[in-house]
């Protein structure tokens, strides 16, 4: 079953808000920018995580130094899952953030 447009936007908005909250509360030296539905997290070393919504595909995309990743929302499990690796968004963001900063943050709420 495909997500409705409204449900999709609600999910992405909620996910981006949790990401912002975790990053804000982390104390990391980083910049966050949310513009036109695109959330960009820039870390001290210049690495970035860019979260954007792909409305026609109902996907949340993550761009990172390691590549581009596309996530579908699993309604049954209430989580974003990578369409190529099955890795959860929460796991990938935690792994990349730790690689960039050396700090382990908890993204389990997304």
Backbone bond lengths (Angstrom), bond angles and torsions (degrees), N, CA, C in turn:
res aa  C-N    CA-C-N  psi(-1)  N-CA   C-N-CA  omega(-1)  CA-C   N-CA-C  phi
1 X - - - 1.454 - - 1.530 108.98 -
2 X 1.315 115.02 131.29 1.458 120.09 -178.61 1.528 110.48 -84.23
3 X 1.315 115.06 146.90 1.464 120.13 176.62 1.521 110.06 -69.87
4 X 1.312 116.12 143.88 1.457 118.25 171.34 1.519 108.23 -72.08
5 X 1.308 116.63 160.74 1.464 120.39 179.71 1.526 111.06 -59.58
6 X 1.330 116.36 -44.08 1.470 120.51 -179.04 1.535 110.83 -63.61
7 X 1.329 116.84 -44.88 1.473 121.07 179.73 1.523 110.18 -62.59
8 X 1.327 116.62 -43.61 1.453 121.46 179.01 1.533 110.83 -57.83
9 X 1.323 116.80 -49.41 1.467 119.99 -179.21 1.528 111.43 -63.90
10 X 1.321 117.18 -39.12 1.473 120.85 177.28 1.530 110.66 -61.33
11 X 1.328 116.83 -43.34 1.467 121.23 -179.60 1.524 111.32 -65.26
12 X 1.332 117.17 -44.90 1.463 120.13 -179.82 1.521 110.16 -65.73
13 X 1.328 117.20 -43.20 1.470 120.46 178.54 1.526 110.82 -59.13
14 X 1.320 116.50 -45.55 1.468 120.97 -179.71 1.528 110.81 -64.98
15 X 1.324 117.00 -41.07 1.466 121.63 179.41 1.522 110.43 -63.83
16 X 1.325 116.57 -45.78 1.460 119.77 -179.99 1.528 111.01 -64.80
17 X 1.323 117.47 -34.72 1.465 120.15 178.72 1.528 110.54 -66.22
18 X 1.329 117.43 -41.76 1.463 120.67 177.59 1.529 109.82 -63.30
19 X 1.323 117.29 -43.98 1.467 120.73 177.81 1.528 110.28 -57.80
20 X 1.326 116.46 -48.41 1.466 120.41 178.88 1.526 111.15 -59.04
21 X 1.317 117.07 -44.00 1.467 121.07 -178.70 1.527 110.98 -62.85
22 X 1.333 117.16 -44.79 1.467 120.33 -179.46 1.527 110.00 -63.78
23 X 1.324 116.83 -45.32 1.467 119.89 179.50 1.530 110.81 -65.16
24 X 1.338 117.28 -43.13 1.472 120.89 179.48 1.521 111.55 -60.34
25 X 1.319 116.56 -40.97 1.464 121.80 -176.29 1.534 112.89 -80.73
26 X 1.342 117.00 -7.58 1.471 120.39 -173.06 1.522 113.48 -77.03
27 X 1.325 116.74 -24.44 1.458 119.54 -175.41 1.524 113.25 78.19
28 X 1.336 117.44 4.38 1.456 120.64 178.50 1.526 110.67 -68.33
29 X 1.324 116.12 147.75 1.462 121.74 174.50 1.524 107.09 -81.22
30 X 1.319 116.31 96.62 1.458 121.58 -175.08 1.515 109.89 -155.76
31 X 1.323 115.51 164.63 1.463 121.39 177.44 1.523 108.82 -115.87
32 X 1.321 115.34 140.87 1.460 122.13 175.10 1.517 108.51 -120.64
33 X 1.320 115.61 135.75 1.458 120.07 175.67 1.521 107.97 -136.85
34 X 1.324 116.00 129.25 1.453 120.77 176.19 1.515 106.99 -121.24
35 X 1.323 115.28 109.34 1.454 120.79 -176.27 1.520 109.81 -136.94
36 X 1.318 115.97 126.05 1.469 122.27 178.39 1.525 111.84 53.39
37 X 1.338 116.00 38.32 1.457 119.88 176.15 1.513 114.86 80.96
38 X 1.338 117.08 6.03 1.459 121.29 177.74 1.526 108.04 -110.04
39 X 1.326 115.89 122.47 1.462 121.52 179.04 1.525 108.27 -102.34
40 X 1.339 115.16 122.15 1.461 120.77 179.16 1.520 109.22 -116.52
41 X 1.329 115.39 122.67 1.460 122.17 175.18 1.524 107.22 -108.07
42 X 1.335 115.87 118.94 1.461 121.27 -179.80 1.523 108.41 -113.44
43 X 1.321 115.26 122.01 1.461 121.27 -176.01 1.522 111.06 -92.50
44 X 1.324 115.67 168.31 1.457 122.45 -174.43 1.531 112.38 -54.38
45 X 1.313 118.56 -38.44 1.460 122.18 -178.93 1.513 114.47 -80.36
46 X 1.339 117.03 1.96 1.456 121.20 179.80 1.517 114.62 94.64
47 X 1.335 117.24 -9.20 1.459 119.54 177.42 1.529 109.14 -66.88
48 X 1.332 114.51 148.99 1.461 119.49 -179.98 1.521 111.14 -130.42
49 X 1.327 114.30 149.38 1.462 122.79 165.73 1.518 105.26 -118.64
50 X 1.319 116.29 123.82 1.465 121.01 -177.76 1.519 108.15 -119.53
51 X 1.335 115.41 118.06 1.461 122.31 -178.27 1.522 108.62 -106.28
52 X 1.324 116.87 121.62 1.462 119.53 -179.58 1.522 110.17 -135.59
53 X 1.317 114.34 153.66 1.469 119.92 179.97 1.521 109.16 -96.17
54 X 1.309 115.37 137.07 1.456 121.73 175.32 1.522 106.64 -114.22
55 X 1.330 113.69 88.30 1.464 120.49 -171.70 1.526 114.24 -57.35
56 X 1.353 119.37 -46.85 1.475 117.78 -177.81 1.528 113.42 -59.76
57 X 1.344 116.59 -31.44 1.463 120.93 -178.85 1.522 112.60 -94.91
58 X 1.341 116.12 -7.82 1.473 122.38 -175.70 1.524 109.84 55.51
59 X 1.340 115.21 44.70 1.458 121.00 179.52 1.523 110.17 -122.24
60 X 1.324 114.22 153.99 1.456 122.71 170.21 1.522 105.58 -104.29
61 X 1.340 116.58 125.40 1.451 120.52 -177.87 1.516 109.59 -106.55
62 X 1.329 115.35 143.79 1.457 122.77 176.52 1.518 108.03 -123.69
63 X 1.330 115.39 121.28 1.460 120.60 174.34 1.524 107.68 -105.50
64 X 1.329 115.16 132.67 1.459 121.97 -179.49 1.527 108.18 -145.35
65 X 1.316 116.22 170.50 1.467 121.07 177.28 1.531 109.82 -54.51
66 X 1.320 116.65 -33.84 1.466 122.69 -176.88 1.524 113.23 -76.74
67 X 1.322 118.17 -10.79 1.461 120.61 179.12 1.515 112.15 137.58
68 X 1.326 114.71 -169.30 1.458 121.52 178.10 1.518 109.79 -109.11
69 X 1.325 115.65 138.06 1.460 120.86 -176.07 1.521 109.19 -130.33
70 X 1.316 116.02 139.57 1.463 122.21 -176.78 1.526 108.84 -116.18
71 X 1.332 115.65 129.64 1.459 121.33 -175.78 1.525 110.80 -118.22
72 X 1.327 114.59 132.41 1.462 122.45 172.98 1.524 107.44 -101.79
73 X 1.338 115.36 148.70 1.460 118.79 178.18 1.518 109.91 -90.62
74 X 1.325 116.00 126.32 1.458 123.03 177.73 1.528 107.31 -94.71
75 X 1.320 116.30 103.69 1.472 121.12 -177.16 1.528 111.66 -62.59
76 X 1.334 117.08 -38.46 1.470 119.79 -177.97 1.519 111.46 -63.58
77 X 1.337 116.26 -40.54 1.467 121.68 -176.64 1.531 112.71 -96.87
78 X 1.336 116.42 -7.95 1.472 122.37 -178.59 1.524 112.09 54.64
79 X 1.341 114.95 55.04 1.462 118.87 -179.43 1.527 110.34 -156.39
80 X 1.337 114.83 156.72 1.459 122.78 175.84 1.525 108.51 -89.70
81 X 1.335 116.09 130.95 1.458 121.04 -176.75 1.525 109.29 -129.98
82 X 1.346 116.25 134.37 1.457 122.18 -178.76 1.530 109.70 -64.43
83 X 1.340 116.19 133.17 1.470 119.03 -176.59 1.532 113.06 -76.72
84 X 1.335 117.97 -10.50 1.466 119.12 -179.95 1.538 112.87 -108.07
85 X 1.339 117.09 -31.34 1.469 119.15 -175.37 1.527 113.67 -116.74
86 X 1.327 117.14 -11.53 1.470 123.58 -175.48 1.531 112.82 69.62
87 X 1.340 118.01 3.46 1.462 120.17 176.53 1.527 108.56 -67.43
88 X 1.312 116.18 142.55 1.453 120.77 178.73 1.520 109.77 -77.22
89 X 1.330 115.96 148.34 1.458 120.62 177.73 1.523 110.49 -56.49
90 X 1.334 116.50 -43.40 1.468 120.01 -179.17 1.526 111.36 -58.96
91 X 1.327 116.92 -41.09 1.469 121.32 -179.59 1.525 111.20 -68.49
92 X 1.324 116.36 -43.35 1.457 119.99 -178.18 1.528 111.37 -66.67
93 X 1.319 117.39 -43.81 1.461 119.95 -179.86 1.530 109.79 -64.79
94 X 1.310 117.32 -39.97 1.465 120.56 177.47 1.532 110.28 -62.51
95 X 1.310 117.04 -45.48 1.467 122.38 -178.11 1.535 110.67 -63.93
96 X 1.326 117.18 -46.61 1.462 120.46 -178.53 1.523 111.76 -68.43
97 X 1.330 116.65 -42.06 1.467 119.94 178.96 1.522 110.05 -61.43
98 X 1.323 116.75 -41.83 1.464 120.02 179.43 1.534 110.38 -65.70
99 X 1.328 117.02 -39.44 1.465 120.51 178.79 1.534 110.88 -64.00
100 X 1.322 116.90 -37.13 1.465 121.07 -176.87 1.525 112.70 -80.17
101 X 1.341 117.47 -31.10 1.462 120.09 -169.63 1.530 114.00 -120.70
102 X 1.331 117.08 -18.69 1.452 120.04 -174.50 1.520 113.05 80.22
103 X 1.326 115.97 3.18 1.472 121.32 -177.72 1.523 108.85 -110.38
104 X 1.329 116.13 134.40 1.464 120.79 177.43 1.519 109.49 -95.83
105 X 1.314 115.75 118.09 1.470 121.43 178.73 1.529 108.67 -109.97
106 X 1.321 115.75 157.46 1.466 122.68 -177.98 1.529 109.61 -100.84
107 X 1.335 115.61 110.76 1.459 121.45 178.83 1.533 111.23 -109.34
108 X 1.323 117.74 22.26 1.466 120.96 -174.43 1.530 113.70 -61.96
109 X 1.337 117.42 -19.77 1.463 119.49 -178.41 1.520 114.05 -75.13
110 X 1.352 117.25 -11.46 1.470 118.39 -179.67 1.501 111.15 -94.64
